[in-house]
Amino acid sequence: MNLKRKLTRLKRDVLSKRFETEEEYFSGIKECLRVLFKIKYEFTPEELMHEIGRSRIKRETKVKLIEFVKRMELMEYGSRNIEKEKVAHLIDELKEIIGEM
């Protein structure tokens, strides 16, 4: 499945409250990033940023991706009650970045 389509479906699921826990919001995003960077293990934010740095994509896209990962990490681990609209915005942002690759 196309990653953009997968993210669109994920956003729809987030907004429709299909998920029971906030962890599920982020597992779908992480799965897309795992596929995008061909990572075969459960990565930490630091490991993902390292993989982004090693990838052969434009520097400005790398910067956007690293900033995206930092925001995702802050939202996932720093917030108690995560608003599903913020997660949906995060998904839209990732779709936009993927479109630049």
Disulfide bonds with the S-S distance in Angstrom:
none
